[in-house]
Amino acid sequence: MLCLQAVSSQQNAGPRGRRGAAVRMAEWDASLDHIIPSAVLPPFWAKFLVGFASLVCFAQSYDGDFVFDDSEAIVNNKDLRAETPLGDLWHHDFWGSRLSSNTSHKSYRPLTVLTFRMNYYLSGGFHPVSFHIVNIALHGSISVLLVDVFSVLFGGLQYTSKGRRLNLAPRSSLLAALLFAVHPVHTECVAGVVGRADLLGALFFLLSFLGYCKAFRETNKEGTHSTFWVLLSILLGAVAMLCKEQGITVLGLNAIFDILVIGKLNVLEIVRKVLCKDRSLESPGMLQTGGLLFRMTLLALGGAGVLYVRWKIMGTGPPAFTEVDNPASFADSMLVRAINYNYYYSLNAWLLLCPWWLCFDWSMGCIPLIKSVGDWRVIALAALWFCLIGLICQALCSEDSHKRRILTLGLGFLIIPFLPASNLFFRVGFVVAERVLYLPSAGYCMLLTFGFAVLSKHTKKKKLIAALILGILFLNMLRSVIRSGEWRSEDQLFRSALSVCPLNAKVHYNVGKNLADKGNQTAAIRYYREAVRLNPKYVHAMNNLGNILKERNELQEAEELLSLAVQIQPDFAAAWMNLGIVQNSLKRFQAAEQSYLTAIKHRRKYPDCYYNLGRLYADLNRHVDALNAWRNATVLKPEHSLAWNNMIILLDNTGNLAQAEAVGREALELIPNDHSLMFSLANVLGKSQKYKESEALFLKAIKAHPNTASYHGNLAVLYHRWGHLDLAKKHYEISLRLDPTASGTKENYGLLRRKLEQMQKKNV
């Protein structure tokens, strides 16, 4: 075999080699002097500028609402509340479900949930401002921390005799940190509260990397390192993983950094020597220089141990995702899967390069599947791999060791944190997700900065390069500000996605749901229908559309939609319950009962379904069954006011006043401020001639809701029975002012007036 001459090795570079590398780095960095003025190069001002830029971009989101996934991960997550033991956080996933549950997403991020819980406790409830402020502060801190990280990645690791690290690339590190701080693709992580998982994961990722760098502070002693800092770096990597799964990938970046910067190994040269069977590979110092082999062993064992523990906690089964979440992963052909995965990579790369089209969700038809190599979108794959192969070749084959190192580290920072989202090792529950680009974008910013430095060094049109960089920074800042505003409310967020992903059924569904919540049913129906048209198996859209049609008394179509939903997803408990409600309204009582029982079969703890089942039994005069159903509802949900009320009313109507009184008192002990329960119990007590106690409850209910006509009307009846006729007259009149159409109140008031007239005549 012919053996080509290798490029000069950097393995045994001593002080002279380090000085040469420093000179080359200074030359590269100086090529940016026309862009970055010397006044902002001191560490304080550089970090202040980066932090200020990040604040300007995302400060607008500070008073935004809880939007999109925030509802499930925060507002509806019981793990945030004080009554949930702290220990449960270690057995639940990010959304509050038990990890052992079949429906769990297996997203194990207990430290992130712990910070949400602290937010909830310190702010006294679900006040989104405090949650948003923490996210903005975290992004600013990460951006500032990246100034130090980029200074190491660009300039290498050199310390003074006093142990202070030198920044050999102040301009490059500042520019890369600025590009990161203002990148619009970060908006989802910063403005969406659930993005804190990515922010915390990134924070500890960077701390782990800087901690690993600390292990080599004694640079003047060849081959030395601090095992303590290596172990601390592994621990911080584990902490990063407990915030977001990507965090563990820092150990891979640490390994590449150690091999290239500390070990100064030339990977291409080693490959050539292996191919040529060069005996120099057999020298004991080849892989053990500076304890490299020992550190690689520590990183490998640490990473494997952490992953094993997480796998044991998570359970042996992977999370279950559906085809709409990630259609490419369900394709039968391996070629189709490979083409689409690579197309997704190219879309992620485009979002980094041109982050103008951003969407909160890219699933459900937003990106149609590529089914053949004849699809024109395959061009995007070719463009991506053309660029990647070119960069990899330069990273391996360039004669400039400094260029090789920067390109390899930049590619490593770009690719390694992205690997968990790549579908290569396991199926993920999304097509494209802007949040997973938070850490990889640092590698992109590093490569982009290096590209600008190369252009500046080899062109005389430096002002044009400066204008280009400033233009990119300005446009990215502008886009970040606009995008932050869109994340402030669900209405703006969902509508912003209509132009980006018009084929995404989930976008139309969310717009429709938001409109329905605001009472605009007509518009909501239009968007729900479009969601079902785009995805004929979208059972949640069918369920919500069926509910609206039921409320508009369009019962036939509502039944058809809900029947189709449970046919597509037989274990969809909510759709079964809603189908039962529609069938009950259509007087198809036997079918309604069967639908309710099927819903309970699929969701054992379903208090609302027990409540509706009780209403059905009450309509059929099956009073015992109705009471049992409502009792089950209150057992599962003690604060279920409607179930308690119906029990009291049914017992009252059937003459069981003592039992009705006992149930009412039990209910008020559990829900002491419920005015409707006060009203129902007051009626029972009045019939039992416990007038004083009944009056007190009526007055409390009226104090809580002074404009409810029935409260005044029934209190007037109490006074009428009690003989307090003037008070009865007063409350009859108030009730009739509030509701002049109440026939019962009119009749009672007429009786009272005739009685008062008769009394006046007797007095005369």
C-alpha positions in Angstrom: 0.0 0.0 0.0 1.2 3.5 -0.8 1.5 5.7 2.3 1.0 9.4 1.7 3.1 11.8 3.8 1.1 13.1 6.8 0.6 16.7 7.8 2.9 17.8 10.6 1.9 16.3 13.9 0.9 18.5 16.8 1.1 15.6 19.3 4.4 16.7 21.0 4.0 20.4 20.6 5.9 22.1 23.4 6.1 25.8 24.3 7.2 26.7 20.8 4.2 24.9 19.3 1.9 26.7 21.8 3.4 30.1 20.9 2.9 29.3 17.2 -0.7 28.4 17.7 -1.2 31.5 19.8 0.2 33.7 17.0 -2.0 32.0 14.4 -5.1 32.5 16.6 -4.2 36.2 17.1 -4.0 36.6 13.3 -7.4 35.0 12.8 -8.9 37.0 15.6 -7.3 40.3 14.4 -9.1 39.9 11.1 -12.3 40.9 12.9 -10.9 44.1 14.4 -12.8 46.2 11.9 -16.1 44.7 13.2 -15.4 44.4 17.0 -13.9 47.6 18.4 -11.2 47.3 21.1 -13.3 49.2 23.6 -15.7 46.2 24.1 -13.0 43.6 24.3 -12.4 43.8 28.1 -14.2 40.8 29.7 -16.7 42.9 31.7 -17.8 45.0 28.7 -17.9 42.0 26.4 -20.2 40.1 28.8 -22.3 43.2 29.5 -22.9 43.7 25.8 -23.9 40.0 25.3 -26.2 40.1 28.3 -27.8 43.3 27.2 -28.4 42.1 23.7 -30.1 38.9 25.0 -32.3 41.1 27.2 -33.4 43.4 24.4 -34.4 40.4 22.2 -36.5 38.5 24.7 -37.6 41.0 27.4 -41.0 41.5 25.6 -42.0 38.0 26.7 -41.8 38.8 30.4 -45.5 39.5 30.9 -46.8 36.8 28.6 -49.3 34.1 29.4 -48.8 30.4 29.9 -49.1 29.1 26.4 -49.2 25.8 24.5 -47.4 23.1 26.5 -47.2 25.4 29.6 -50.7 24.3 30.5 -49.9 20.7 30.8 -46.4 21.0 32.2 -47.1 23.8 34.7 -50.7 24.8 35.3 -52.1 21.2 35.3 -49.0 19.6 36.8 -49.7 18.5 40.4 -46.0 18.1 41.1 -45.8 21.9 41.5 -48.2 22.1 44.3 -47.2 21.9 48.0 -49.5 18.9 48.7 -47.5 16.7 46.4 -44.5 15.2 48.2 -41.1 16.3 46.9 -40.2 12.6 46.5 -42.8 12.1 43.8 -40.8 14.4 41.5 -38.2 11.6 41.2 -40.8 9.1 40.1 -42.8 11.3 37.7 -42.1 12.5 34.2 -41.9 16.2 33.1 -45.7 16.3 32.7 -46.5 14.9 36.2 -47.4 11.3 35.1 -45.8 8.3 36.7 -42.8 7.0 34.7 -44.3 3.5 34.9 -47.5 4.6 33.2 -48.0 3.4 29.6 -48.9 7.0 28.6 -45.7 8.5 30.0 -43.4 10.3 27.6 -40.5 9.2 29.7 -39.1 12.7 29.7 -37.3 12.6 33.1 -36.4 16.2 34.1 -37.0 16.4 37.9 -34.6 19.3 38.5 -36.5 21.4 35.9 -39.8 20.6 37.6 -38.2 21.5 40.9 -37.5 25.0 39.7 -41.1 25.3 38.5 -42.2 24.3 42.0 -39.9 26.9 43.5 -41.4 29.5 41.1 -44.9 28.5 42.2 -44.0 28.7 45.9 -42.2 32.0 45.8 -44.7 33.8 43.6 -47.7 32.5 45.5 -49.4 30.7 42.7 -49.4 30.5 38.9 -48.3 34.0 38.0 -46.5 33.7 34.7 -44.4 36.8 35.1 -42.0 35.2 37.6 -41.7 32.1 35.4 -40.9 34.2 32.4 -38.4 36.4 34.2 -36.4 33.3 35.3 -36.3 32.1 31.7 -35.0 35.4 30.4 -32.4 35.6 33.1 -31.2 32.0 32.3 -30.8 32.8 28.6 -28.8 35.9 29.5 -26.6 33.9 31.8 -26.0 31.2 29.2 -25.1 33.8 26.6 -22.6 35.5 28.9 -21.1 32.1 29.9 -20.6 31.3 26.2 -18.1 34.2 26.0 -15.8 32.1 28.1 -16.7 28.9 26.4 -16.0 30.3 22.9 -12.7 31.9 24.1 -11.6 28.3 24.9 -12.9 26.8 21.8 -11.4 29.4 19.5 -8.2 30.3 21.4 -7.3 27.1 23.1 -6.6 26.6 26.8 -3.6 28.6 28.2 -3.1 29.9 31.7 -0.8 32.5 33.2 1.7 31.5 35.9 -0.9 32.5 38.5 -3.5 30.1 37.0 -5.6 32.7 35.2 -6.9 31.6 31.8 -5.9 33.7 28.8 -8.5 34.8 26.2 -6.6 34.5 22.9 -9.7 35.1 20.8 -11.6 38.1 22.4 -13.2 39.3 19.1 -14.2 35.8 17.9 -15.6 34.8 21.2 -17.6 38.0 21.6 -19.0 37.8 18.1 -20.0 34.2 18.4 -21.7 34.9 21.8 -23.6 37.8 20.3 -24.8 35.7 17.4 -26.0 33.1 19.9 -27.7 35.7 22.3 -29.9 37.2 19.5 -30.7 34.1 17.5 -34.5 33.9 16.9 -34.6 30.1 17.1 -34.2 30.4 20.8 -37.5 32.1 21.3 -39.4 28.9 22.0 -37.0 28.1 24.9 -37.0 31.6 26.3 -40.6 32.8 25.8 -42.2 29.4 26.4 -41.9 28.5 30.1 -41.4 24.7 29.4 -38.3 25.8 27.4 -36.6 26.1 30.8 -35.6 22.4 30.5 -33.4 23.3 27.5 -32.1 26.4 29.3 -31.1 24.6 32.5 -29.7 21.7 30.5 -27.6 24.2 28.5 -26.4 26.0 31.6 -25.1 22.9 33.3 -23.7 21.6 29.9 -21.5 24.7 29.7 -20.6 24.5 33.4 -19.5 20.9 32.9 -17.4 21.9 29.9 -15.7 24.8 31.8 -15.2 22.5 34.8 -13.4 20.0 32.5 -11.2 22.9 31.3 -10.3 23.6 35.0 -8.7 20.1 35.2 -5.8 21.4 33.1 -5.0 24.6 34.9 -1.4 23.4 35.6 -0.4 23.7 31.9 3.2 24.2 32.5 3.5 20.6 33.9 3.2 18.3 30.9 0.8 15.5 31.3 -1.0 16.7 34.5 -4.6 17.1 35.2 -7.0 17.3 38.2 -9.1 14.2 38.6 -11.4 16.1 40.9 -12.4 18.6 38.1 -12.9 15.7 35.7 -15.2 13.9 38.1 -17.0 17.2 38.9 -17.5 17.7 35.1 -19.1 14.3 34.9 -21.4 15.1 37.8 -22.4 18.4 36.2 -23.2 16.5 33.0 -25.5 14.2 35.0 -27.2 17.3 36.5 -27.6 18.7 33.0 -29.3 15.4 32.0 -31.7 15.7 34.9 -32.8 19.0 33.4 -33.0 17.9 29.8 -31.9 14.7 28.2 -29.4 16.4 25.8 -27.3 17.4 28.8 -25.4 14.1 28.9 -23.9 14.8 25.5 -21.4 17.3 27.1 -19.2 14.3 27.9 -18.8 13.7 24.2 -17.8 17.3 23.6 -15.4 17.1 26.6 -13.8 14.0 25.0 -13.3 15.7 21.6 -11.9 18.8 23.3 -9.4 16.7 25.3 -8.3 14.8 22.2 -7.8 17.8 20.0 -6.8 20.6 22.4 -5.1 18.8 25.4 -3.8 15.7 23.7 -3.1 17.6 20.4 -3.8 14.4 18.4 -4.2 14.6 14.6 -7.0 12.1 13.9 -6.2 12.0 10.1 -2.5 11.3 10.8 -3.4 8.5 13.2 -5.7 6.9 10.6 -3.0 7.1 8.0 -0.5 5.5 10.4 -3.0 2.7 11.1 -3.4 2.1 7.4 0.4 2.1 6.9 1.0 0.0 10.1 3.3 2.6 11.4 5.2 1.3 14.4 5.1 4.7 16.1 1.6 3.9 17.1 3.0 1.2 19.4 4.8 3.8 21.6 3.2 3.9 25.1 2.9 7.7 25.0 0.7 7.7 21.9 -2.7 7.6 23.7 -1.5 8.1 27.2 0.0 11.5 26.8 -1.3 13.7 29.7 -3.4 10.8 31.0 -5.6 11.0 28.0 -6.6 7.3 28.1 -7.4 7.6 31.8 -9.6 10.6 31.2 -11.4 8.9 28.3 -12.0 5.9 30.5 -13.5 8.1 33.2 -15.8 9.9 30.8 -16.9 6.7 29.2 -17.6 5.0 32.5 -19.3 8.1 33.9 -21.5 8.5 30.9 -22.4 4.8 30.8 -23.2 4.8 34.5 -25.4 7.9 34.3 -27.3 6.5 31.3 -27.8 3.1 33.0 -29.3 4.7 36.1 -31.6 6.9 34.0 -32.7 3.9 32.0 -33.5 2.0 35.2 -35.6 4.9 36.5 -37.3 5.5 33.2 -38.1 1.8 32.7 -37.0 -0.6 30.1 -39.7 0.4 27.6 -39.3 3.4 25.3 -42.0 6.1 25.2 -45.0 5.4 22.9 -45.5 7.9 20.0 -48.0 7.9 17.2 -47.6 8.3 13.5 -48.8 11.9 13.5 -46.0 12.8 15.9 -43.2 11.5 13.7 -44.5 9.9 10.4 -41.1 9.2 9.0 -40.2 6.8 11.8 -43.3 4.7 10.9 -42.4 4.3 7.2 -42.0 0.7 6.1 -39.1 1.4 3.8 -35.7 2.1 5.4 -34.8 4.2 2.4 -37.9 6.4 2.9 -37.0 6.8 6.6 -33.4 7.7 5.8 -34.4 10.3 3.2 -36.9 11.9 5.5 -34.6 12.0 8.5 -32.0 13.7 6.4 -34.6 16.1 5.1 -35.5 16.9 8.7 -31.8 17.6 9.4 -31.7 20.0 6.5 -34.7 21.8 7.8 -33.0 22.2 11.2 -30.0 23.6 9.4 -32.2 26.0 7.5 -33.8 27.3 10.7 -30.3 28.1 12.0 -29.3 29.8 8.8 -32.5 31.6 8.1 -34.8 31.7 11.2 -37.6 33.7 9.7 -40.2 30.9 9.4 -40.8 29.7 12.9 -43.6 27.6 14.2 -44.6 26.3 17.6 -45.3 22.8 16.2 -44.1 21.1 13.0 -46.1 17.8 13.2 -49.4 16.6 11.6 -48.7 17.2 8.0 -46.7 20.4 8.3 -43.9 18.6 6.5 -45.3 16.0 4.0 -43.4 12.8 3.8 -40.9 12.3 1.0 -41.8 9.0 -0.6 -39.4 8.9 -3.6 -36.0 10.2 -4.6 -37.8 12.1 -7.4 -39.2 14.6 -4.9 -37.5 18.0 -5.5 -36.9 18.4 -1.8 -34.1 15.8 -2.0 -32.0 18.8 -3.2 -32.0 20.1 0.4 -30.4 16.8 1.5 -27.7 17.1 -1.2 -27.0 20.7 -0.2 -26.7 19.8 3.5 -24.3 16.9 3.0 -22.3 18.9 0.4 -21.7 21.5 3.1 -21.1 19.0 5.9 -18.7 16.9 3.9 -16.8 20.0 2.8 -16.5 21.1 6.5 -15.5 17.6 7.6 -12.8 17.4 4.9 -11.4 20.7 6.0 -11.5 19.7 9.6 -9.6 16.5 8.9 -7.3 17.4 6.0 -6.3 21.1 6.4 -2.6 21.7 7.0 -3.5 24.5 9.4 -3.8 22.8 12.8 -5.7 25.8 14.2 -8.3 25.5 11.4 -8.7 21.8 11.9 -9.2 22.3 15.6 -11.8 25.0 15.3 -13.8 23.3 12.6 -13.8 20.0 14.5 -14.9 21.6 17.8 -17.5 23.7 16.0 -19.0 20.6 14.2 -18.8 18.7 17.5 -20.8 21.4 19.3 -23.3 21.5 16.4 -23.8 17.7 16.0 -23.2 16.0 19.4 -26.0 17.8 21.3 -28.4 17.2 18.4 -27.8 13.4 18.4 -30.6 12.6 20.9 -33.1 14.3 18.6 -31.8 12.7 15.4 -33.9 9.5 15.4 -30.7 7.5 15.0 -30.8 5.8 18.4 -34.5 5.9 19.2 -37.7 7.3 17.9 -38.5 10.9 19.0 -42.0 12.4 19.3 -41.6 15.3 16.9 -40.6 16.1 13.3 -38.8 19.4 13.8 -38.5 21.1 17.2 -36.9 24.5 17.5 -36.1 23.9 21.2 -33.7 21.1 20.5 -31.5 23.6 18.5 -30.7 25.7 21.5 -27.4 24.0 22.3 -26.5 23.0 18.6 -26.9 26.7 17.7 -23.7 27.5 19.7 -21.8 25.3 17.3 -23.4 27.0 14.3 -22.5 30.4 15.7 -18.9 29.2 16.2 -18.6 28.0 12.6 -20.3 31.2 11.3 -17.9 33.4 13.2 -14.9 31.4 11.9 -16.3 31.8 8.4 -16.5 35.5 8.8 -12.9 35.6 10.1 -11.7 33.6 7.1 -13.5 36.0 4.7 -12.1 39.0 6.5 -8.6 37.7 6.3 -8.7 36.9 2.6 -10.7 39.9 1.2 -10.1 43.6 1.0 -13.8 44.5 1.2 -13.8 44.4 5.0 -16.5 47.1 5.3 -18.8 44.8 3.3 -18.1 42.0 5.7 -18.7 44.3 8.6 -22.0 45.5 7.1 -23.1 41.8 6.5 -22.4 40.8 10.1 -24.1 43.9 11.6 -27.0 43.3 9.3 -27.4 39.7 10.5 -27.2 40.8 14.1 -29.8 43.5 13.5 -32.2 41.3 11.6 -31.9 38.5 14.1 -32.6 40.9 17.0 -35.6 42.3 15.1 -37.0 38.8 14.4 -36.4 37.8 18.1 -38.4 40.8 19.3 -41.3 40.1 16.9 -41.3 36.4 17.7 -41.2 37.1 21.5 -44.3 39.2 21.0 -46.0 36.3 19.2 -45.3 34.0 22.2 -47.0 36.3 24.7 -50.5 34.8 24.1 -51.9 31.7 22.6 -54.0 33.6 20.1 -50.9 35.3 18.6 -48.8 32.2 18.7 -51.3 29.9 17.0 -52.3 32.4 14.3 -48.6 33.1 13.5 -48.3 29.4 12.6 -51.0 29.5 10.0 -48.8 31.1 7.4 -45.8 28.9 8.2 -47.5 25.5 8.4 -50.9 25.8 6.7 -51.0 22.0 6.3 -50.6 21.4 10.0 -53.9 20.1 11.5 -52.7 20.8 15.0 -52.3 24.5 14.2 -55.9 24.7 13.0 -57.0 22.7 16.0 -55.3 25.1 18.5 -56.7 28.2 16.8 -60.1 26.6 16.9 -59.7 25.7 20.6 -58.6 29.2 21.5 -61.6 30.7 19.7 -64.0 28.2 21.4 -62.6 29.2 24.8 -63.4 32.8 24.0 -67.0 31.9 23.0 -66.6 32.3 19.3 -68.1 29.0 18.3 -68.8 29.8 14.7 -65.2 30.6 13.9 -64.0 27.6 16.0 -66.2 25.2 14.0 -64.5 26.4 10.8 -61.0 25.7 12.1 -62.0 22.4 13.7 -63.5 21.2 10.4 -60.2 22.2 8.6 -58.2 20.3 11.1 -60.3 17.2 10.5 -60.1 17.7 6.7 -56.3 17.8 6.9 -56.1 14.9 9.3 -59.2 12.6 9.0 -58.0 10.6 12.0 -57.6 13.7 14.3 -59.8 12.4 17.1 -59.3 15.4 19.5 -60.5 17.8 16.8 -63.6 15.5 16.2 -64.3 15.4 20.0 -64.1 19.2 20.4 -66.2 19.8 17.2 -68.7 17.3 18.4 -69.0 19.2 21.8 -69.7 22.5 20.0 -72.3 20.9 17.7 -73.9 19.3 20.8 -74.2 22.8 22.5 -75.7 24.2 19.3 -78.2 21.3 19.3 -76.9 19.8 16.1 -77.0 16.4 17.7 -77.0 14.1 14.7 -73.7 15.4 13.3 -72.2 15.5 16.8 -73.1 11.8 17.3 -71.5 10.9 13.9 -68.3 12.7 14.7 -68.0 11.3 18.2 -68.8 7.8 17.0 -66.1 8.1 14.4 -63.6 9.3 17.0 -64.1 6.3 19.3 -64.0 4.0 16.3 -60.6 5.3 15.4 -59.4 5.4 19.0 -61.4 2.9 21.0 -59.8 3.9 24.3 -60.6 7.6 24.0 -62.5 8.0 27.2 -63.5 11.7 26.8 -65.1 11.0 23.4 -67.1 8.1 24.9 -68.4 10.3 27.6 -69.3 13.1 25.2 -71.0 10.5 22.9 -73.1 9.4 25.9 -74.1 13.0 26.6 -75.3 13.4 23.0 -77.1 10.0 23.1 -78.8 11.0 26.3 -80.0 14.3 24.6 -81.4 12.1 21.8 -83.3 10.0 24.3 -81.3 7.0 23.5 -80.8 6.1 27.1 -79.5 2.5 26.8 -76.8 3.5 24.3 -75.9 6.5 26.5 -75.4 4.3 29.5 -73.2 1.9 27.5 -71.1 4.8 26.3 -70.6 6.2 29.8 -69.7 2.7 31.2 -67.2 2.3 28.3 -65.6 5.6 29.1 -65.2 4.5 32.8 -63.8 1.2 31.6 -61.0 3.1 29.8 -60.5 5.7 32.5 -61.3 4.3 36.0 -60.9 7.6 37.8 -63.3 9.7 35.8 -65.5 11.8 38.1 -67.2 13.9 35.4 -68.3 10.7 33.7 -69.8 9.3 36.9 -71.6 12.7 37.3 -73.1 12.4 33.8 -74.0 8.8 34.4 -75.8 9.9 37.6 -77.8 12.4 35.6 -78.9 9.7 33.2 -80.1 7.5 36.0 -81.9 10.4 37.6 -83.8 11.0 34.3 -84.7 7.3 34.3 -85.9 7.6 37.9 -83.2 5.1 39.0 -82.6 7.1 42.1 -80.3 4.7 44.0 -78.1 4.2 40.9 -78.0 8.0 40.4 -76.9 8.6 44.1 -74.3 5.9 43.8 -72.8 7.4 40.6 -72.7 10.9 42.1 -71.1 9.4 45.3 -68.4 7.8 43.2 -67.8 11.2 41.5 -67.3 12.9 44.9 -65.0 10.1 46.1 -62.8 10.6 43.1 -63.1 14.4 43.2 -64.2 15.7 46.6 -64.6 19.2 45.3 -67.1 18.1 42.6 -69.7 20.7 43.5 -72.3 19.6 40.8 -72.3 16.0 42.0 -72.8 17.1 45.6 -75.6 19.5 44.6 -77.4 16.9 42.6 -77.3 14.5 45.5 -78.8 17.1 47.9 -81.5 18.1 45.4 -82.5 14.5 44.6 -82.7 13.6 48.3 -84.7 16.8 48.9 -87.1 16.1 46.0 -87.7 12.5 47.2 -88.5 13.6 50.7 -85.3 12.4 52.4 -84.7 15.6 54.2 -82.5 14.2 57.0 -80.2 12.4 54.5 -80.1 15.5 52.2 -79.1 17.7 55.2 -76.3 15.2 56.1 -75.0 15.2 52.5 -75.2 19.0 52.4 -73.2 19.4 55.6 -70.6 16.9 54.4 -70.2 18.8 51.1 -69.9 22.2 52.8 -67.1 20.9 55.1 -65.1 19.9 51.9 -66.1 23.0 49.9 -67.0 25.7 52.5 -67.2 28.6 50.1 -69.4 27.1 47.5 -72.5 29.4 47.3 -74.5 26.8 45.3 -74.1 24.2 48.1 -75.1 26.9 50.6 -78.3 27.5 48.6 -79.2 23.8 48.3 -78.6 23.1 52.0 -80.5 26.3 52.9 -83.6 25.0 51.0 -83.4 21.7 52.9 -83.1 23.4 56.3 -86.0 25.7 55.5 -88.2 22.7 54.8 -87.1 21.1 58.0 -88.2 24.4 59.8 -84.6 25.2 60.8 -85.3 28.8 59.8 -82.4 30.6 61.5 -79.7 28.3 60.1 -81.4 28.4 56.7 -81.5 32.2 56.7 -77.8 32.4 57.5 -76.9 30.2 54.6 -79.1 32.1 52.2 -77.5 35.4 53.2 -74.0 33.9 52.8 -74.9 32.7 49.3 -76.4 36.1 48.4 -73.3 37.9 49.7 -71.2 35.7 47.4 -73.6 36.2 44.4 -75.9 39.1 45.1 -77.4 39.2 41.6 -78.8 35.6 41.5 -82.6 35.9 41.4 -83.3 32.4 42.7 -81.3 33.1 45.9 -83.5 36.1 46.7 -86.6 34.3 45.6 -86.0 31.2 47.9 -85.0 33.4 50.8 -88.3 35.2 50.3 -90.1 31.9 50.5 -88.3 31.1 53.7 -89.3 34.4 55.2 -92.9 33.8 53.9 -93.1 30.5 55.8 -91.3 32.0 58.8 -93.8 34.8 59.0 -91.3 37.6 58.3 -93.6 39.1 55.7 -91.9 42.4 55.2 -88.5 40.7 54.6 -90.3 38.3 52.2 -91.8 41.1 50.3 -88.4 42.8 50.0 -86.6 39.8 48.6 -89.5 38.8 46.3 -89.2 42.3 44.7 -85.4 42.1 44.4 -85.8 38.6 42.8 -88.3 39.9 40.3 -86.1 42.9 39.4 -83.3 40.5 38.6 -85.5 38.1 36.7 -89.0 39.5 35.8 -90.0 36.3 34.0 -89.7 33.9 37.1 -93.3 32.6 37.2 -92.9 30.8 40.5 -91.7 34.0 42.2 -94.5 36.0 40.6 -97.1 33.6 42.0 -95.6 33.5 45.5 -95.3 37.3 45.5 -99.0 37.6 44.4 -100.0 35.3 47.3 -97.9 37.4 49.7 -99.5 40.7 48.5 -103.1 39.3 48.9 -102.2 38.1 52.4 -100.8 41.6 53.3 -103.9 43.3 51.8 -106.2 41.0 53.9 -104.1 41.8 57.0 -104.5 45.5 56.3 -108.3 45.2 55.9 -108.5 43.4 59.2 -106.5 46.1 60.9 -108.8 48.8 59.5 
